[in-house]
Structures are given as structure tokens and as C-alpha cells.
Amino acid sequence: MNAFLLCAGFGTRMRPLTTETPKSLIEVDGRPLLDYLLDELAAWSALTDIHVAVNHLDAPAFHEWATEHRADLDADGIQLHLHDDGVEAPDDQLGSVGDLRFLLEEVGLPSDGALVSGGDSLYRFPLAPLLNSYDGATNRALALHEPDPKRRAQSSVLQLDGSTVTAVHDDPTGAASTRICPSWLLLSSEGLDAVSTYLDDGGPPDTLGAFLDRLARTQSVQAHRLPKTANLRLHCNTPDDLEHARQRLRREPRHVLAPNTVRESLVGNAS
């Protein structure tokens, strides 16, 4: 299977930290943020290829980063590919959904589905149980509990009927749900094929939440409802977010949920 990592943003809200370092490569607890996701992906038994979308200005830094990881990934049977989208300025960026279409045009539509993920979040639970259970036949999203209204307002909020996603709200004012959906999706071939139609119909190219909302209204999208534990995802989008993540990892374990607990959240198992 494939993993599509969307790392082509310019990290403008993280400046000046991102003046010379791409946001996904900023260090948290001594390691680039993207390394934590790479560790999780290496435990996905079906993974064969990782495709990373990067902008043209950040491409040299990502090439250096990739060189440091290719040997270990090759030993695990995983190929790491970088794709330069050619964008040189923030005003011209394709947006997360736009870069997903760019990757699909570069690679082709996978017949067995794929992981689609941003590169600016650190997850406090093992992803392998979710990845290794995925058969490529359905669309799946994370449903994480966020009790803080201010933090929730910075994310896409899920409207759920049991484990089924019925809508996604990017402006969660008044939304009853505390379940947020980070930029981490398992999409079937049919779900991936909907990307071009969504964009051709004028869908916003800069947010996966809006795409997921459209997808939930036209196809089945199931949610992995993790336990109601705060800070299961550390989103590093601003300097304050980054400091919050660094402080958490200094004081607390890397993972705060055990693999068995994550398995209990699998679609069909969650209560």
C-alpha cells in the first residue's frame, strides 16, 4: 500500500522557525517532527511506498532528510519518494487537497487505497494497529477527543452517527461533538478518485476537512473513535503549538495509549 504525506505547505504561521527549516522537519525532543510519523509507518506491514509532496523551496532540505532514511526503509521493503510540486511562494501553493491530486497524478490511482496524512502532527498512540487492520475497501478517519473549545476551533469537527461520519465542520461554532478529525485519513481507491471531482466542482483546495465532508455525504466514511483522552495528537502549527508539544514529551511518555487500547477503537469494535 501507499502513504501520501502532504508536506508542501510553507509554515507561515510557524515563522521565523520555518524561515530555513520546513515545518515538518522542525525538531521536537531532538528529532524532526516527520521522523515520528515515519517510525509509525515502518510498522505497517502492507506498506510498500511513501510519497511525500514538498514545495520547490523546501525540496533541498527534504532531499537531505530522505537520504538519511532511505537505507533503513529499503531494508524494510519500503521505498521513499519525494515529489516537488514546483511551488515557490505561499500565495501559489496548491493546498492539501491540491497536493493530494498532484501526488495522484504523479503516482497513479492506487487500487488498494492509501494513507493520506499531513506532516505536522505527532500522535500519542501507536498507529500500527489501525494501519495493519486496513484492507483498502473503506474510507476511515481518526475521531479524537478534544475537550478544549479553543483547540477544537482550530480543527475539523466530526458529526457522528455511531462510528459513521455524517458531516465534518470546519467552523465548529455550536457543534455538539468534541471529536476532531486531524489530517490523517485512510482512503479507498473510490475515495481517492473523488479528489479530482471535488476540486473540479470548486471545492476548497486547502483543507482536507472540506473534502472529507463532501466524501461523507457521497460515500461511507467510518471513524476510529479513540478513548476520550486529551492530547492524543500534538498539532505543531504555531510556535506555541510546538512549545506545547516539546513540554509534553519532556514530561510524559511518547505513547499514552497501549496497542490493545487502540485495537479496541477499530471500526466495529468501538462502543
N, C-alpha and C positions, 0 to 999 in steps of 0.2 A: 504494500500500500504506500501511498504518498502522504507527505506532510507539506503543506503550503504555509510558509511563515511570512507574514506581512510586516516587513521592517523598512519600508521605503519612506516613512514619514521623516520630517526634518526636526522633530523635537523642539519646536519653537517655544513651548511652554516650559521647557527644561533649561533654557538658556540662562546663564552663559556656560553651563556644564556641557551642552551639546555643540558648542562652537567648533570644537575639533574632534569630539568623540560622538559617534552615533548613539542615540538614546538606548538602544538595545544592548550596546556594548559598555555602558557605564557600569562601574563595579559596585556590587553590593556584597559586603562581607568578604572582600578580596577577590571576587570573581565577576566577570561580565554577566550582566543580567541574563543574557541569552543562553549562557552555559547551563543554567539551572534547567531550562526547558530542554536543552539538548540531552542532559542526563536522563530526564524522564522519557524522552523519545527513544533513547537507546535501549530501554527496557520493553519496547513494543515489538513483539516477536514477528509481526507481519510486515514491519516497515522495511522498505527497500530504498526509498529515495526521499531526501529532504530538499525542497526547493525554496530558496529564500529570495524574496523580492527586495531590492535595495535601490535607492536613488543614485544618480550618477556621481554626486559629490562625495557620498559616503562609500562608494564602491571600493576604493583602495583599502580603507580600514577593514571592511568586511572580507576582502580577499586575504588580508593578513590574518584575520581571525580564523577564516576557514582553513588556511594552511596548517594551523596549529591543531586542528581537529580531524582532518581527513584520514590520517593513518588509523586512528582508533576506530573511527566509524567504518572504514573499509574492512577492518578486522571483524566487525560485527555484521558485515554484508550490507552496509548502508552507504549509499552514495550521496554526497553533499554537493548541491549545485547552487550557484549564485546567478541571479538574473537582474541585470542593470536595466531599470525601466527608462533610462535616458533623461530623467527629470533633473534639472539643475537649480530650481528655485521653488520655495514653498508655494508661491502663487500658482505654479503649474502642476502641482502634484496630482496624481491620479485618484487619490483616496483609497481607503482599504478595499472597497468592493471593486474599484477600478483596477487596483493592482492584482486582485484575485483574477479578474478577467485576463489581465496581461499574462499572468502565470499559466492560465488555462490555454491561452493562445500559443504560448511558448512550448508547453509540455504536451498538450492534448488533453481531452476529457478522460479521466481515469474511469475504467469500467467497474471498479470495485470501491468507489468512494474515496474520501480523503479527510485528513485533519486540516482544518483551516484555523490558524492562530496568529494573534499579534505577538510581538516580541517584547512587550514592556510590562508583563505581569509575572509575578513569582507566586506559585501555588504552594500552599502549606499542607498538601496531602499528596500521596503518590497517584500519578495519573495512569500508571500501567494497568491497574485493574479495569479502568474504563476503556483504555485503548485495546487491550487484549481481548475484551469481550465484544468488540465491534466487528460486525460482519459485512459492513458496507451497504446494507439493504435499507437503512433508515436514516433520518436526519436527527441528530441529537445535540443538545445544548447543556451546559452546566447551569444549575439553578442554585446559587449561593446565597446564604442568608446575610443581609446587610442591615443591621439594626439602626445605624446612624443615618438619619434622613439627609444630612448634607452629603455624605459619601454616596448614598443611594441616588441622589440627584445627579451625580456625575456618571451614572451608568445606565445601561438599558435595563428596564424592569420588566419581568415576565408576568404575564397573566396566565394562570394555570387552571386546568380542569383535571385534577389528579396529577398525572405525570405528562399530560398533553399540553403543549404550549398553544394557547389560543390567540395571543396577541403579545406584542412587545412595545413598550412605551419608552421612547427616548426622552420625553418630558414627563417624569413620573409624578407631577403635582397631583395630589389626590388619589394616586394609585394605592390600592389596599395591600398589594403584595409587598413583601420585604425581600423577595427573591430577585437577585440581579443576574444578568447574563453577561459574563465577560466575553472578550473576543477569542473564543475557543469553541469551535464547532466541529462536529463530525457530520459530514455531508455525503449523502448518497450520490451516485452518478446523476440521477434525476435532479437532485438538489443543486449540484454544481452546474448543471446545464441551464438552470433557471437564472444564473447570474447575468448572462448577456441580455435575456429578455427583460429582466428588471432594469438594467441600465438603459436599454433601448427605449423603454417606456418612460424614461425620465426619472427613475429612482435615484435618490441622493447617492453619489458615489463614495462619500466619505464616512459612512457609518455602517458597520455590519448589522447593527440593531435594526435599522430600517429594512435592510434586505431580509433579515430573519422574520420580521413582522409580515412582510409580503409572503414569505415562504410558508409561514404558519397558517396563512389564510388560503393557500392553494395546495399545500402538501401536508403530510403528517410530520410534526416535529415533536420529539419526546425529550423530556428533561430529566437529567440526573440530579435529584434533589439531595444534596449533601446535608449532613446534620446541621442544625442551627447553631453553628459555631462561628463567632466573629473572626474576621481577619484570616479567612481561609485563602484569600487572594490579596496579595500586596501589589497594587497598581502603581507603577512608577511613572507618572505623567507630569509631575511638577517637582521642583526641589524639595518641597515639604513632603510629598509622597515618598521621595527617595530617602529622606531622613527617617521617616516613619518606618520604612522597610528595614533600614540599617539598624535602627534601635530594636525592632522586633527580633531580628536574627541574632543580635548580641545577647538578648535576654531570654530567648525562648528557643525550643528545638526547631530544626528545619521543617519537619513534618509534625503536625499536631493531631493528625488522624492516622490510624493504623490501616494497612491494606484491607483487612477484613471489614472494617467500618465502611470503607469506600465501596467494597463489593456489595454491601447491603443497600447502597443507593442505586444500583443498576436498575434500569427500567424493568418493571415487572416485579422487583424485589422491594422497592421503597414503599413504606407505609404512608 
